[in-house]
Amino acid sequence: MTSDNDEPGERGRVYSRIAPLIMSFARAHAGQSFHMEDLRQYVQALDPGIAPDSPGRILRLLRQEGKLYYVVIDRRASLYQFRAVRAAA
């Protein structure tokens, strides 16, 4: 059984709503470390209706798509760092 949030149409709507917010957060924090909670709070302040796990899910998708790049500094502490997007070879 899947929830409505797992349906492709809903994922697309969530992506279109918060991907630009995550990209804005990434530009504002380029080269800086951040906690996932910082990103979640930023997105939620601008779009209060999002599910708490959506920013992390969309962040991972943006990295898979090559739109941004980050590294995990400390998984246990949910500490990440944005890095420059690597140029395609």
N, CA, C and O atoms as CSV, one atom per row, in Angstrom:
chain,resi,resn,atom,element,x,y,z
A,1,MET,N,N,0.839,-1.173,0.000
A,1,MET,CA,C,0.000,0.000,0.000
A,1,MET,C,C,0.888,1.242,0.000
A,1,MET,O,O,1.803,1.346,0.817
A,2,THR,N,N,0.630,2.177,-0.902
A,2,THR,CA,C,1.405,3.399,-0.963
A,2,THR,C,C,0.535,4.574,-0.591
A,2,THR,O,O,-0.682,4.554,-0.769
A,3,SER,N,N,1.183,5.601,-0.068
A,3,SER,CA,C,0.435,6.807,0.271
A,3,SER,C,C,0.318,7.685,-0.962
A,3,SER,O,O,1.015,7.468,-1.954
A,4,ASP,N,N,-0.556,8.668,-0.903
A,4,ASP,CA,C,-0.715,9.589,-2.015
A,4,ASP,C,C,0.588,10.307,-2.332
A,4,ASP,O,O,0.833,10.660,-3.485
A,5,ASN,N,N,1.427,10.528,-1.324
A,5,ASN,CA,C,2.686,11.233,-1.531
A,5,ASN,C,C,3.662,10.434,-2.378
A,5,ASN,O,O,4.623,11.001,-2.897
A,6,ASP,N,N,3.444,9.129,-2.534
A,6,ASP,CA,C,4.343,8.294,-3.306
A,6,ASP,C,C,3.913,8.147,-4.759
A,6,ASP,O,O,4.619,7.525,-5.554
A,7,GLU,N,N,2.779,8.702,-5.110
A,7,GLU,CA,C,2.309,8.587,-6.482
A,7,GLU,C,C,3.116,9.524,-7.376
A,7,GLU,O,O,3.463,10.626,-6.949
A,8,PRO,N,N,3.424,9.110,-8.612
A,8,PRO,CA,C,4.248,9.933,-9.503
A,8,PRO,C,C,3.722,11.353,-9.698
A,8,PRO,O,O,4.515,12.294,-9.721
A,9,GLY,N,N,2.417,11.532,-9.839
A,9,GLY,CA,C,1.868,12.871,-10.012
A,9,GLY,C,C,2.125,13.761,-8.813
A,9,GLY,O,O,2.465,14.936,-8.957
A,10,GLU,N,N,1.959,13.190,-7.624
A,10,GLU,CA,C,2.201,13.960,-6.401
A,10,GLU,C,C,3.680,14.278,-6.259
A,10,GLU,O,O,4.036,15.387,-5.861
A,11,ARG,N,N,4.544,13.327,-6.577
A,11,ARG,CA,C,5.990,13.590,-6.520
A,11,ARG,C,C,6.354,14.730,-7.454
A,11,ARG,O,O,7.162,15.589,-7.101
A,12,GLY,N,N,5.770,14.746,-8.636
A,12,GLY,CA,C,6.041,15.810,-9.601
A,12,GLY,C,C,5.590,17.168,-9.083
A,12,GLY,O,O,6.284,18.168,-9.266
A,13,ARG,N,N,4.443,17.205,-8.444
A,13,ARG,CA,C,3.942,18.470,-7.879
A,13,ARG,C,C,4.851,18.946,-6.748
A,13,ARG,O,O,5.175,20.131,-6.665
A,14,VAL,N,N,5.255,18.034,-5.888
A,14,VAL,CA,C,6.148,18.398,-4.782
A,14,VAL,C,C,7.480,18.884,-5.349
A,14,VAL,O,O,8.024,19.894,-4.902
A,15,TYR,N,N,7.996,18.160,-6.333
A,15,TYR,CA,C,9.267,18.549,-6.949
A,15,TYR,C,C,9.167,19.958,-7.521
A,15,TYR,O,O,10.043,20.787,-7.273
A,16,SER,N,N,8.119,20.239,-8.279
A,16,SER,CA,C,7.996,21.549,-8.918
A,16,SER,C,C,7.830,22.669,-7.891
A,16,SER,O,O,8.211,23.811,-8.150
A,17,ARG,N,N,7.271,22.350,-6.742
A,17,ARG,CA,C,7.091,23.354,-5.692
A,17,ARG,C,C,8.371,23.636,-4.931
A,17,ARG,O,O,8.683,24.792,-4.647
A,18,ILE,N,N,9.126,22.579,-4.591
A,18,ILE,CA,C,10.245,22.820,-3.679
A,18,ILE,C,C,11.631,22.698,-4.294
A,18,ILE,O,O,12.597,23.139,-3.672
A,19,ALA,N,N,11.778,22.125,-5.476
A,19,ALA,CA,C,13.110,22.067,-6.099
A,19,ALA,C,C,13.704,23.464,-6.265
A,19,ALA,O,O,14.883,23.656,-5.970
A,20,PRO,N,N,12.919,24.456,-6.732
A,20,PRO,CA,C,13.500,25.809,-6.832
A,20,PRO,C,C,13.923,26.372,-5.471
A,20,PRO,O,O,14.904,27.112,-5.388
A,21,LEU,N,N,13.201,26.031,-4.415
A,21,LEU,CA,C,13.573,26.493,-3.079
A,21,LEU,C,C,14.880,25.861,-2.631
A,21,LEU,O,O,15.725,26.524,-2.029
A,22,ILE,N,N,15.042,24.586,-2.924
A,22,ILE,CA,C,16.280,23.887,-2.559
A,22,ILE,C,C,17.456,24.446,-3.359
A,22,ILE,O,O,18.550,24.612,-2.820
A,23,MET,N,N,17.237,24.733,-4.634
A,23,MET,CA,C,18.306,25.307,-5.454
A,23,MET,C,C,18.691,26.689,-4.926
A,23,MET,O,O,19.872,27.037,-4.927
A,24,SER,N,N,17.730,27.470,-4.481
A,24,SER,CA,C,18.006,28.778,-3.899
A,24,SER,C,C,18.819,28.631,-2.609
A,24,SER,O,O,19.777,29.370,-2.382
A,25,PHE,N,N,18.430,27.674,-1.774
A,25,PHE,CA,C,19.162,27.387,-0.541
A,25,PHE,C,C,20.598,26.980,-0.879
A,25,PHE,O,O,21.539,27.418,-0.218
A,26,ALA,N,N,20.764,26.149,-1.901
A,26,ALA,CA,C,22.098,25.686,-2.304
A,26,ALA,C,C,22.967,26.852,-2.777
A,26,ALA,O,O,24.150,26.918,-2.442
A,27,ARG,N,N,22.390,27.767,-3.548
A,27,ARG,CA,C,23.154,28.937,-4.013
A,27,ARG,C,C,23.564,29.813,-2.827
A,27,ARG,O,O,24.689,30.309,-2.771
A,28,ALA,N,N,22.649,29.996,-1.893
A,28,ALA,CA,C,22.930,30.837,-0.727
A,28,ALA,C,C,23.957,30.203,0.208
A,28,ALA,O,O,24.616,30.907,0.974
A,29,HIS,N,N,24.097,28.890,0.152
A,29,HIS,CA,C,25.007,28.168,1.047
A,29,HIS,C,C,26.133,27.453,0.282
A,29,HIS,O,O,26.694,26.472,0.771
A,30,ALA,N,N,26.452,27.944,-0.900
A,30,ALA,CA,C,27.496,27.314,-1.729
A,30,ALA,C,C,28.798,27.197,-0.947
A,30,ALA,O,O,29.289,28.176,-0.384
A,31,GLY,N,N,29.348,25.993,-0.920
A,31,GLY,CA,C,30.607,25.732,-0.234
A,31,GLY,C,C,30.482,25.614,1.278
A,31,GLY,O,O,31.466,25.324,1.958
A,32,GLN,N,N,29.310,25.831,1.799
A,32,GLN,CA,C,29.103,25.795,3.246
A,32,GLN,C,C,28.509,24.458,3.680
A,32,GLN,O,O,27.859,23.759,2.902
A,33,SER,N,N,28.748,24.133,4.918
A,33,SER,CA,C,28.087,22.950,5.465
A,33,SER,C,C,26.723,23.356,6.006
A,33,SER,O,O,26.495,24.511,6.364
A,34,PHE,N,N,25.836,22.395,6.056
A,34,PHE,CA,C,24.492,22.635,6.559
A,34,PHE,C,C,23.940,21.334,7.109
A,34,PHE,O,O,24.367,20.245,6.724
A,35,HIS,N,N,22.996,21.462,8.004
A,35,HIS,CA,C,22.295,20.298,8.522
A,35,HIS,C,C,21.004,20.129,7.724
A,35,HIS,O,O,20.419,21.110,7.265
A,36,MET,N,N,20.572,18.909,7.564
A,36,MET,CA,C,19.326,18.657,6.846
A,36,MET,C,C,18.180,19.437,7.484
A,36,MET,O,O,17.272,19.886,6.785
A,37,GLU,N,N,18.216,19.597,8.776
A,37,GLU,CA,C,17.173,20.360,9.469
A,37,GLU,C,C,17.155,21.819,9.009
A,37,GLU,O,O,16.089,22.429,8.927
A,38,ASP,N,N,18.335,22.383,8.706
A,38,ASP,CA,C,18.392,23.755,8.186
A,38,ASP,C,C,17.645,23.852,6.862
A,38,ASP,O,O,16.860,24.775,6.646
A,39,LEU,N,N,17.896,22.896,5.987
A,39,LEU,CA,C,17.217,22.870,4.689
A,39,LEU,C,C,15.720,22.667,4.884
A,39,LEU,O,O,14.915,23.357,4.258
A,40,ARG,N,N,15.348,21.745,5.729
A,40,ARG,CA,C,13.928,21.475,5.968
A,40,ARG,C,C,13.217,22.719,6.477
A,40,ARG,O,O,12.127,23.048,6.008
A,41,GLN,N,N,13.822,23.409,7.429
A,41,GLN,CA,C,13.205,24.610,7.987
A,41,GLN,C,C,13.098,25.719,6.936
A,41,GLN,O,O,12.092,26.427,6.881
A,42,TYR,N,N,14.116,25.868,6.118
A,42,TYR,CA,C,14.095,26.876,5.051
A,42,TYR,C,C,12.938,26.605,4.094
A,42,TYR,O,O,12.150,27.501,3.790
A,43,VAL,N,N,12.844,25.377,3.627
A,43,VAL,CA,C,11.784,25.026,2.680
A,43,VAL,C,C,10.416,25.147,3.343
A,43,VAL,O,O,9.480,25.680,2.746
A,44,GLN,N,N,10.299,24.666,4.549
A,44,GLN,CA,C,9.008,24.707,5.227
A,44,GLN,C,C,8.559,26.144,5.508
A,44,GLN,O,O,7.361,26.424,5.486
A,45,ALA,N,N,9.488,27.049,5.768
A,45,ALA,CA,C,9.127,28.446,5.994
A,45,ALA,C,C,8.524,29.067,4.740
A,45,ALA,O,O,7.648,29.928,4.827
A,46,LEU,N,N,8.997,28.629,3.574
A,46,LEU,CA,C,8.507,29.175,2.310
A,46,LEU,C,C,7.329,28.400,1.743
A,46,LEU,O,O,6.558,28.933,0.946
A,47,ASP,N,N,7.187,27.147,2.148
A,47,ASP,CA,C,6.081,26.307,1.685
A,47,ASP,C,C,5.645,25.414,2.847
A,47,ASP,O,O,6.033,24.248,2.917
A,48,PRO,N,N,4.844,25.961,3.754
A,48,PRO,CA,C,4.489,25.240,4.986
A,48,PRO,C,C,3.757,23.916,4.785
A,48,PRO,O,O,3.704,23.111,5.715
A,49,GLY,N,N,3.200,23.666,3.626
A,49,GLY,CA,C,2.415,22.458,3.428
A,49,GLY,C,C,3.205,21.222,3.056
A,49,GLY,O,O,2.612,20.166,2.831
A,50,ILE,N,N,4.514,21.315,2.983
A,50,ILE,CA,C,5.305,20.156,2.547
A,50,ILE,C,C,5.484,19.143,3.669
A,50,ILE,O,O,5.465,19.494,4.849
A,51,ALA,N,N,5.657,17.884,3.287
A,51,ALA,CA,C,5.941,16.831,4.261
A,51,ALA,C,C,7.382,17.002,4.753
A,51,ALA,O,O,8.244,17.421,3.981
A,52,PRO,N,N,7.654,16.690,6.007
A,52,PRO,CA,C,8.987,16.893,6.568
A,52,PRO,C,C,10.115,16.191,5.823
A,52,PRO,O,O,11.234,16.704,5.800
A,53,ASP,N,N,9.861,15.048,5.219
A,53,ASP,CA,C,10.939,14.325,4.528
A,53,ASP,C,C,11.099,14.743,3.069
A,53,ASP,O,O,12.035,14.294,2.407
A,54,SER,N,N,10.219,15.583,2.555
A,54,SER,CA,C,10.286,15.968,1.147
A,54,SER,C,C,11.556,16.726,0.764
A,54,SER,O,O,12.117,16.431,-0.291
A,55,PRO,N,N,12.043,17.685,1.556
A,55,PRO,CA,C,13.270,18.376,1.148
A,55,PRO,C,C,14.460,17.427,0.958
A,55,PRO,O,O,15.222,17.570,0.001
A,56,GLY,N,N,14.615,16.474,1.854
A,56,GLY,CA,C,15.715,15.517,1.708
A,56,GLY,C,C,15.549,14.648,0.480
A,56,GLY,O,O,16.520,14.362,-0.220
A,57,ARG,N,N,14.338,14.232,0.218
A,57,ARG,CA,C,14.067,13.384,-0.945
A,57,ARG,C,C,14.341,14.152,-2.240
A,57,ARG,O,O,14.953,13.613,-3.162
A,58,ILE,N,N,13.893,15.401,-2.310
A,58,ILE,CA,C,14.106,16.204,-3.514
A,58,ILE,C,C,15.578,16.594,-3.636
A,58,ILE,O,O,16.100,16.665,-4.748
A,59,LEU,N,N,16.251,16.845,-2.526
A,59,LEU,CA,C,17.689,17.131,-2.550
A,59,LEU,C,C,18.444,15.982,-3.207
A,59,LEU,O,O,19.301,16.209,-4.061
A,60,ARG,N,N,18.134,14.759,-2.816
A,60,ARG,CA,C,18.801,13.587,-3.398
A,60,ARG,C,C,18.494,13.462,-4.892
A,60,ARG,O,O,19.366,13.112,-5.688
A,61,LEU,N,N,17.260,13.748,-5.257
A,61,LEU,CA,C,16.873,13.679,-6.666
A,61,LEU,C,C,17.615,14.732,-7.489
A,61,LEU,O,O,18.057,14.446,-8.602
A,62,LEU,N,N,17.752,15.927,-6.960
A,62,LEU,CA,C,18.484,16.975,-7.672
A,62,LEU,C,C,19.943,16.576,-7.888
A,62,LEU,O,O,20.528,16.885,-8.926
A,63,ARG,N,N,20.521,15.896,-6.914
A,63,ARG,CA,C,21.900,15.424,-7.086
A,63,ARG,C,C,21.953,14.332,-8.149
A,63,ARG,O,O,22.859,14.326,-8.983
A,64,GLN,N,N,21.000,13.415,-8.130
A,64,GLN,CA,C,20.963,12.356,-9.152
A,64,GLN,C,C,20.828,12.942,-10.552
A,64,GLN,O,O,21.388,12.413,-11.512
A,65,GLU,N,N,20.088,14.028,-10.661
A,65,GLU,CA,C,19.894,14.694,-11.946
A,65,GLU,C,C,21.091,15.545,-12.357
A,65,GLU,O,O,21.127,16.058,-13.476
A,66,GLY,N,N,22.069,15.702,-11.468
A,66,GLY,CA,C,23.254,16.503,-11.764
A,66,GLY,C,C,23.027,18.001,-11.642
A,66,GLY,O,O,23.829,18.794,-12.136
A,67,LYS,N,N,21.948,18.392,-10.992
A,67,LYS,CA,C,21.633,19.817,-10.865
A,67,LYS,C,C,22.338,20.475,-9.692
A,67,LYS,O,O,22.511,21.694,-9.676
A,68,LEU,N,N,22.740,19.690,-8.721
A,68,LEU,CA,C,23.561,20.185,-7.631
A,68,LEU,C,C,24.399,19.035,-7.104
A,68,LEU,O,O,24.134,17.866,-7.385
A,69,TYR,N,N,25.412,19.393,-6.337
A,69,TYR,CA,C,26.313,18.379,-5.805
A,69,TYR,C,C,26.595,18.709,-4.341
A,69,TYR,O,O,26.855,19.860,-3.988
A,70,TYR,N,N,26.541,17.704,-3.518
A,70,TYR,CA,C,26.858,17.865,-2.111
A,70,TYR,C,C,27.523,16.592,-1.622
A,70,TYR,O,O,27.413,15.534,-2.243
A,71,VAL,N,N,28.207,16.712,-0.512
A,71,VAL,CA,C,28.810,15.549,0.128
A,71,VAL,C,C,28.247,15.440,1.531
A,71,VAL,O,O,27.821,16.429,2.126
A,72,VAL,N,N,28.253,14.233,2.044
A,72,VAL,CA,C,27.825,13.981,3.414
A,72,VAL,C,C,29.064,14.083,4.288
A,72,VAL,O,O,29.988,13.280,4.162
A,73,ILE,N,N,29.082,15.054,5.158
A,73,ILE,CA,C,30.211,15.242,6.075
A,73,ILE,C,C,30.080,14.293,7.264
A,73,ILE,O,O,31.041,13.628,7.650
A,74,ASP,N,N,28.891,14.242,7.831
A,74,ASP,CA,C,28.623,13.393,8.994
A,74,ASP,C,C,27.179,12.907,8.908
A,74,ASP,O,O,26.249,13.637,9.251
A,75,ARG,N,N,27.003,11.683,8.454
A,75,ARG,CA,C,25.657,11.141,8.247
A,75,ARG,C,C,24.855,11.131,9.547
A,75,ARG,O,O,23.676,11.487,9.556
A,76,ARG,N,N,25.482,10.732,10.621
A,76,ARG,CA,C,24.783,10.641,11.908
A,76,ARG,C,C,24.249,11.996,12.370
A,76,ARG,O,O,23.167,12.085,12.951
A,77,ALA,N,N,25.026,13.048,12.102
A,77,ALA,CA,C,24.616,14.402,12.489
A,77,ALA,C,C,23.824,15.092,11.379
A,77,ALA,O,O,23.437,16.252,11.523
A,78,SER,N,N,23.580,14.381,10.270
A,78,SER,CA,C,22.890,14.949,9.107
A,78,SER,C,C,23.570,16.237,8.640
A,78,SER,O,O,22.913,17.234,8.341
A,79,LEU,N,N,24.905,16.190,8.585
A,79,LEU,CA,C,25.697,17.342,8.169
A,79,LEU,C,C,26.181,17.128,6.742
A,79,LEU,O,O,26.803,16.113,6.429
A,80,TYR,N,N,25.888,18.098,5.884
A,80,TYR,CA,C,26.202,18.036,4.463
A,80,TYR,C,C,26.978,19.279,4.071
A,80,TYR,O,O,27.049,20.250,4.824
A,81,GLN,N,N,27.563,19.232,2.870
A,81,GLN,CA,C,28.232,20.420,2.340
A,81,GLN,C,C,27.996,20.471,0.836
A,81,GLN,O,O,28.216,19.492,0.122
A,82,PHE,N,N,27.539,21.638,0.367
A,82,PHE,CA,C,27.373,21.829,-1.059
A,82,PHE,C,C,28.735,22.028,-1.697
A,82,PHE,O,O,29.613,22.683,-1.135
A,83,ARG,N,N,28.892,21.464,-2.856
A,83,ARG,CA,C,30.115,21.624,-3.659
A,83,ARG,C,C,29.698,22.077,-5.040
A,83,ARG,O,O,28.524,22.000,-5.400
A,84,ALA,N,N,30.645,22.542,-5.799
A,84,ALA,CA,C,30.356,22.967,-7.169
A,84,ALA,C,C,29.909,21.760,-7.981
A,84,ALA,O,O,30.415,20.653,-7.798
A,85,VAL,N,N,28.972,21.981,-8.865
A,85,VAL,CA,C,28.543,20.914,-9.772
A,85,VAL,C,C,29.695,20.612,-10.706
A,85,VAL,O,O,30.293,21.515,-11.291
A,86,ARG,N,N,29.997,19.338,-10.838
A,86,ARG,CA,C,31.108,18.925,-11.699
A,86,ARG,C,C,30.681,18.998,-13.158
A,86,ARG,O,O,29.567,18.617,-13.516
A,87,ALA,N,N,31.575,19.486,-13.980
A,87,ALA,CA,C,31.301,19.590,-15.416
A,87,ALA,C,C,31.253,18.196,-16.040
A,87,ALA,O,O,32.010,17.304,-15.654
A,88,ALA,N,N,30.368,18.024,-16.993
A,88,ALA,CA,C,30.272,16.740,-17.697
A,88,ALA,C,C,31.503,16.536,-18.546
A,88,ALA,O,O,32.021,17.488,-19.130
A,89,ALA,N,N,31.979,15.311,-18.623
A,89,ALA,CA,C,33.180,14.994,-19.407
A,89,ALA,C,C,32.864,14.921,-20.876
A,89,ALA,O,O,33.754,14.665,-21.686
